[in-house]
Amino acid sequence: MSQHTREGSITSDHIKVTKRHGNSFRDKLYLPAIYDGVKVTFKHLFKNLNNINDIETLRYPEEQPTDITQRWRGLHRLTHRADNSIACVACFMCSTACPSNCIFIEATQRQDGKDEKMPASFFIDTLECIFCGYCVEACPCDAIRMDTGIFSLTGNKREDFVMNKEQLLSHKGAFAEEISCARN
């Protein structure tokens, strides 16, 4: 391995020395770079103004997107079992897997004689949710899904964006069957 000096530093043969750009007075002004950016912007602006009818627009929400598939993650919902009971067993797997900590569950014992838990309260703060789908993947009972087909949520105050158990149970699946795969 041979060593030689270049600009006061010692390098070996297998290290590539790259010349640093931006040391000239022209580069330090930033004006040429700003000019180039403005030139590209105006080029696109004039191109769009000349072909105003060729610009594709979607008048949302009156027109809905047509490219939404089953894999898109929409608003959450809780599923039912075949006997119409809630499929969630309050195992806290969804809230544990949630990276944004937006799922809040309070557990209670079921009152119908089955030896398992159920959520007394179940809340999802959709303003905190990042819609990653980890809660759906973590659920061992297939109790939570994100297949409602609802992709935009509106409200006037923060409380409108916190979904409770009754709201989550009322959402229907847009793409899949309604009954959970969980055992009865």
C-alpha positions, 0 to 999 in steps of 0.5 A, a space after each residue: 500500500 503506497 501512501 502519498 500526500 495531496 493537499 496535506 493529507 495522507 491517502 492510500 491507493 484504495 481511497 478516492 479523493 473527491 474534489 469539493 465543489 462550491 469553493 468558487 465565488 460564483 458558487 458561494 453567491 447561490 444566485 446562479 443556482 436560484 436562477 436555474 431553479 426559477 428558470 425550471 419553475 417558469 418553464 413548467 408554468 408556461 407549459 401548463 398555461 399553454 396547455 390548460 385543458 391537458 392538466 388532469 384535475 380531480 374535483 375532490 370530494 365530489 369526484 373520488 379517486 378511481 385508483 384506490 385498491 384493497 391495499 390502501 389503509 383507510 379508517 379503522 374498524 372493529 369486527 364482529 364474530 358470527 354471534 354478533 359479539 365483538 371480536 376484540 379480546 382486549 389483549 392490548 397487542 394493537 396498542 403495544 404495536 402502535 408506534 404513535 401510541 394512539 390506541 387506548 383500551 380498557 379491558 373488562 370481563 365478558 358478561 356472556 359466560 365466556 372466559 375471556 376479556 373484551 374492551 370496556 372502552 376502545 379509542 383511536 385518536 386519528 390525529 395521532 395515528 400515522 396509518 401504518 397498519 401495525 395494529 392490524 398486523 399485530 391483532 391475533 383475533 383479526 378484530 381490527 381492520 383498516 378496510 373501511 374505504 374512508 380515506 378522509 376524515 373531517 371535523 370541527 374540533 379535536 374530539 371529532 377525530 377520536 373514534 370510540 368503540 361504538 363508532 369503530 364497530 359501526 364502520 363496515 368493510 368496503 373490500 372484505 367480509 364483515 365477520 371476523 375470522 376469530 373463533 366463537 
